[in-house]
């Protein structure tokens, strides 16, 4: 299981980043906020490649895998 509260290696930055930068970068790379609003993204030369890599990273799954769960209708 991933620890979403710990620093971790980011394949887009190619270095260890903290959770705040991970989230902010995810928002920028997924076009939820402007790239320019996350100054660290200026370190990345190929933003399109970073978008692809970020989308494949398990840390970019904000649902933490919960989207795949089937909910028992009896529990609703």
PyMOL CGO cylinders between C-alpha atoms (Angstrom):
from pymol import cmd
from pymol.cgo import CYLINDER

trace = [
    CYLINDER, 0.00, 0.00, 0.00, 1.28, 3.48, -0.85, 0.3, 1, 1, 1, 1, 1, 1,
    CYLINDER, 1.28, 3.48, -0.85, 1.99, 5.96, 1.90, 0.3, 1, 1, 1, 1, 1, 1,
    CYLINDER, 1.99, 5.96, 1.90, 0.43, 9.16, 0.59, 0.3, 1, 1, 1, 1, 1, 1,
    CYLINDER, 0.43, 9.16, 0.59, 1.83, 11.17, 3.51, 0.3, 1, 1, 1, 1, 1, 1,
    CYLINDER, 1.83, 11.17, 3.51, 5.51, 10.41, 2.98, 0.3, 1, 1, 1, 1, 1, 1,
    CYLINDER, 5.51, 10.41, 2.98, 8.07, 11.86, 0.61, 0.3, 1, 1, 1, 1, 1, 1,
    CYLINDER, 8.07, 11.86, 0.61, 8.53, 9.65, -2.42, 0.3, 1, 1, 1, 1, 1, 1,
    CYLINDER, 8.53, 9.65, -2.42, 10.38, 9.37, -5.72, 0.3, 1, 1, 1, 1, 1, 1,
    CYLINDER, 10.38, 9.37, -5.72, 8.65, 11.23, -8.54, 0.3, 1, 1, 1, 1, 1, 1,
    CYLINDER, 8.65, 11.23, -8.54, 9.33, 9.93, -12.06, 0.3, 1, 1, 1, 1, 1, 1,
    CYLINDER, 9.33, 9.93, -12.06, 8.36, 13.30, -13.55, 0.3, 1, 1, 1, 1, 1, 1,
    CYLINDER, 8.36, 13.30, -13.55, 10.95, 15.24, -11.51, 0.3, 1, 1, 1, 1, 1, 1,
    CYLINDER, 10.95, 15.24, -11.51, 13.32, 12.26, -11.34, 0.3, 1, 1, 1, 1, 1, 1,
    CYLINDER, 13.32, 12.26, -11.34, 13.91, 12.95, -7.63, 0.3, 1, 1, 1, 1, 1, 1,
    CYLINDER, 13.91, 12.95, -7.63, 12.25, 12.59, -4.24, 0.3, 1, 1, 1, 1, 1, 1,
    CYLINDER, 12.25, 12.59, -4.24, 9.51, 15.14, -3.60, 0.3, 1, 1, 1, 1, 1, 1,
    CYLINDER, 9.51, 15.14, -3.60, 7.18, 15.86, -0.71, 0.3, 1, 1, 1, 1, 1, 1,
    CYLINDER, 7.18, 15.86, -0.71, 3.44, 15.25, -0.76, 0.3, 1, 1, 1, 1, 1, 1,
    CYLINDER, 3.44, 15.25, -0.76, 2.56, 18.91, -1.24, 0.3, 1, 1, 1, 1, 1, 1,
    CYLINDER, 2.56, 18.91, -1.24, 4.69, 19.24, -4.37, 0.3, 1, 1, 1, 1, 1, 1,
    CYLINDER, 4.69, 19.24, -4.37, 3.30, 15.94, -5.64, 0.3, 1, 1, 1, 1, 1, 1,
    CYLINDER, 3.30, 15.94, -5.64, -0.28, 17.17, -5.30, 0.3, 1, 1, 1, 1, 1, 1,
    CYLINDER, -0.28, 17.17, -5.30, 0.44, 20.63, -6.73, 0.3, 1, 1, 1, 1, 1, 1,
    CYLINDER, 0.44, 20.63, -6.73, 2.32, 19.13, -9.67, 0.3, 1, 1, 1, 1, 1, 1,
    CYLINDER, 2.32, 19.13, -9.67, -0.45, 16.63, -10.29, 0.3, 1, 1, 1, 1, 1, 1,
    CYLINDER, -0.45, 16.63, -10.29, -2.93, 19.50, -10.44, 0.3, 1, 1, 1, 1, 1, 1,
    CYLINDER, -2.93, 19.50, -10.44, -0.72, 21.37, -12.93, 0.3, 1, 1, 1, 1, 1, 1,
    CYLINDER, -0.72, 21.37, -12.93, 0.08, 18.36, -15.09, 0.3, 1, 1, 1, 1, 1, 1,
    CYLINDER, 0.08, 18.36, -15.09, -3.57, 17.32, -15.21, 0.3, 1, 1, 1, 1, 1, 1,
    CYLINDER, -3.57, 17.32, -15.21, -4.52, 20.86, -16.27, 0.3, 1, 1, 1, 1, 1, 1,
    CYLINDER, -4.52, 20.86, -16.27, -6.57, 21.55, -13.14, 0.3, 1, 1, 1, 1, 1, 1,
    CYLINDER, -6.57, 21.55, -13.14, -4.38, 24.60, -12.51, 0.3, 1, 1, 1, 1, 1, 1,
    CYLINDER, -4.38, 24.60, -12.51, -2.00, 26.52, -14.75, 0.3, 1, 1, 1, 1, 1, 1,
    CYLINDER, -2.00, 26.52, -14.75, 1.49, 25.06, -15.15, 0.3, 1, 1, 1, 1, 1, 1,
    CYLINDER, 1.49, 25.06, -15.15, 2.88, 28.50, -14.29, 0.3, 1, 1, 1, 1, 1, 1,
    CYLINDER, 2.88, 28.50, -14.29, 1.19, 28.39, -10.88, 0.3, 1, 1, 1, 1, 1, 1,
    CYLINDER, 1.19, 28.39, -10.88, 3.54, 25.58, -9.82, 0.3, 1, 1, 1, 1, 1, 1,
    CYLINDER, 3.54, 25.58, -9.82, 6.99, 27.15, -10.10, 0.3, 1, 1, 1, 1, 1, 1,
    CYLINDER, 6.99, 27.15, -10.10, 8.81, 23.81, -9.66, 0.3, 1, 1, 1, 1, 1, 1,
    CYLINDER, 8.81, 23.81, -9.66, 7.28, 22.56, -12.91, 0.3, 1, 1, 1, 1, 1, 1,
    CYLINDER, 7.28, 22.56, -12.91, 9.62, 24.96, -14.73, 0.3, 1, 1, 1, 1, 1, 1,
    CYLINDER, 9.62, 24.96, -14.73, 12.40, 22.45, -13.85, 0.3, 1, 1, 1, 1, 1, 1,
    CYLINDER, 12.40, 22.45, -13.85, 10.83, 19.94, -16.23, 0.3, 1, 1, 1, 1, 1, 1,
    CYLINDER, 10.83, 19.94, -16.23, 11.93, 20.31, -19.85, 0.3, 1, 1, 1, 1, 1, 1,
    CYLINDER, 11.93, 20.31, -19.85, 9.29, 18.08, -21.48, 0.3, 1, 1, 1, 1, 1, 1,
    CYLINDER, 9.29, 18.08, -21.48, 5.91, 18.83, -19.88, 0.3, 1, 1, 1, 1, 1, 1,
    CYLINDER, 5.91, 18.83, -19.88, 4.01, 16.47, -22.18, 0.3, 1, 1, 1, 1, 1, 1,
    CYLINDER, 4.01, 16.47, -22.18, 6.26, 13.58, -21.18, 0.3, 1, 1, 1, 1, 1, 1,
    CYLINDER, 6.26, 13.58, -21.18, 5.85, 14.59, -17.52, 0.3, 1, 1, 1, 1, 1, 1,
    CYLINDER, 5.85, 14.59, -17.52, 2.07, 14.50, -17.97, 0.3, 1, 1, 1, 1, 1, 1,
    CYLINDER, 2.07, 14.50, -17.97, 2.27, 10.97, -19.34, 0.3, 1, 1, 1, 1, 1, 1,
    CYLINDER, 2.27, 10.97, -19.34, 4.62, 9.78, -16.61, 0.3, 1, 1, 1, 1, 1, 1,
    CYLINDER, 4.62, 9.78, -16.61, 2.55, 11.45, -13.89, 0.3, 1, 1, 1, 1, 1, 1,
    CYLINDER, 2.55, 11.45, -13.89, -0.68, 9.89, -15.15, 0.3, 1, 1, 1, 1, 1, 1,
    CYLINDER, -0.68, 9.89, -15.15, 0.92, 6.43, -14.92, 0.3, 1, 1, 1, 1, 1, 1,
    CYLINDER, 0.92, 6.43, -14.92, 2.27, 6.99, -11.40, 0.3, 1, 1, 1, 1, 1, 1,
    CYLINDER, 2.27, 6.99, -11.40, 0.28, 5.29, -8.64, 0.3, 1, 1, 1, 1, 1, 1,
    CYLINDER, 0.28, 5.29, -8.64, 0.51, 8.46, -6.53, 0.3, 1, 1, 1, 1, 1, 1,
    CYLINDER, 0.51, 8.46, -6.53, -1.57, 10.30, -9.13, 0.3, 1, 1, 1, 1, 1, 1,
    CYLINDER, -1.57, 10.30, -9.13, -4.58, 8.12, -8.28, 0.3, 1, 1, 1, 1, 1, 1,
    CYLINDER, -4.58, 8.12, -8.28, -6.29, 10.46, -5.83, 0.3, 1, 1, 1, 1, 1, 1,
    CYLINDER, -6.29, 10.46, -5.83, -8.90, 7.80, -5.13, 0.3, 1, 1, 1, 1, 1, 1,
    CYLINDER, -8.90, 7.80, -5.13, -6.11, 5.57, -3.79, 0.3, 1, 1, 1, 1, 1, 1,
    CYLINDER, -6.11, 5.57, -3.79, -7.57, 2.63, -5.69, 0.3, 1, 1, 1, 1, 1, 1,
    CYLINDER, -7.57, 2.63, -5.69, -11.02, 3.16, -4.21, 0.3, 1, 1, 1, 1, 1, 1,
    CYLINDER, -11.02, 3.16, -4.21, -12.53, 3.60, -7.68, 0.3, 1, 1, 1, 1, 1, 1,
    CYLINDER, -12.53, 3.60, -7.68, -12.11, -0.14, -8.24, 0.3, 1, 1, 1, 1, 1, 1,
    CYLINDER, -12.11, -0.14, -8.24, -14.04, -1.14, -5.14, 0.3, 1, 1, 1, 1, 1, 1,
    CYLINDER, -14.04, -1.14, -5.14, -17.49, -2.58, -5.49, 0.3, 1, 1, 1, 1, 1, 1,
    CYLINDER, -17.49, -2.58, -5.49, -19.85, -1.29, -2.85, 0.3, 1, 1, 1, 1, 1, 1,
    CYLINDER, -19.85, -1.29, -2.85, -22.21, -3.75, -1.27, 0.3, 1, 1, 1, 1, 1, 1,
    CYLINDER, -22.21, -3.75, -1.27, -25.69, -2.22, -1.86, 0.3, 1, 1, 1, 1, 1, 1,
    CYLINDER, -25.69, -2.22, -1.86, -26.82, -3.65, 1.49, 0.3, 1, 1, 1, 1, 1, 1,
    CYLINDER, -26.82, -3.65, 1.49, -24.41, -1.28, 3.21, 0.3, 1, 1, 1, 1, 1, 1,
    CYLINDER, -24.41, -1.28, 3.21, -25.99, 1.82, 1.67, 0.3, 1, 1, 1, 1, 1, 1,
]
cmd.load_cgo(trace, "trace")
